[in-house]
Structure formats: C-alpha cells, structure tokens
C-alpha cells in the first residue's frame, strides 16, 4: 500500500541501503516541517562524489480527486558540491482495492559539472530501475 512505500522512502537513515548510488544518508536536523537530510553519492569515475543537504517533507495531496501521498525535497543552497536538486516521489493507490502502489519518481539535478553522454545513459538505465526494485523489495521485506 502507498503508506508502506512512503515509510520506506522517508526512512532517510536507511536510504543508502536501498539506493546504491548513496554511500551516506543521515538526518542532520529539522527546519520547521522539513527534515534536513545529508547525503553523499558514490559517483563513478571520472567524477568526484557529490555531497548535499536537502529539505525533505511529505504528506497527502489531492490529484484529480484521488488522495495520494507525496515526498518532496529541495537542495539547501551552499550545503554541498552540487548546484541544485529538487524532486518528488508520488505514491498513487493502485489496483481494485487500492492496496498496491503506482510510484512516480521525478528528479532534477544540476551536478555543477559537465557529464558525458555515456554517463547520462548509464545512470538512466542503471540507477533508476534499481531504485524502484530496491524500494519494492524493502516494502515486501518489512510487511511480511
């Protein structure tokens, strides 16, 4: 169900165990309704690892009359060696009983450097599918 997926996505200290591109993920504080989360990517050569702090929050929104869960983030300017990142996870109830989840992931990142096409293609083909599979596996493991 969407609530189980949200619980995995918002468990920031465990993100590095399900997101193979993160070598560190930790909560460093709060700022009002936001959780401040620090991360370090395990970026392939020839790039240096990227580090950042984001403001993360989550809740429920109405999408065309359907209540859906959302987890959003945005970059804390000057907190790392990237220029910007923002995005969201959208968890839409799915199936006849709404106990399955259609998961949408949107990310926009400016790493502050040029990336060769082969790295962009590799990241798109490798990072994104493994994230979804890892989240699914973690939700199943926690709810058996």
Buried (B, 14 or more C-beta within 10 A) or exposed (E): BBEBBBBBBBBBEEBBEBBEBBBBBBEEEEEEEBBBBBBBBEBEEEBEBBBBBBBBBBEEEEEEEEEBBBBBBBBBEEBBBBEEBBBBBBBBBBEEEEEBBEBEBEEEBEBEEEEEEEBEEEBEEEBEEBBEEBBBEBBEEEEE
